């Protein structure tokens, strides 16, 4: 099975946008969820709801 190459997302530009389609909003939500998971793994003592 071939490896899927991913192009890095410019998180700064993504988070600064205030308009967009539903797909764009979904991309932003998914990126923030992944970022929150990474932060929780690095700092396990942080509350999950914060």
FENZI-V189795 format. One record per helix or strand of 2 or more residues. SS is the DSSP state (~ for helix, > for strand). FROM is the first residue (numbers start at 1). TO is the last residue. If there is no record, write none. Layout:
ss=SS from=FROM to=TO
ss=SS from=FROM to=TO
This chain:
ss=~ from=11 to=16
ss=~ from=22 to=42
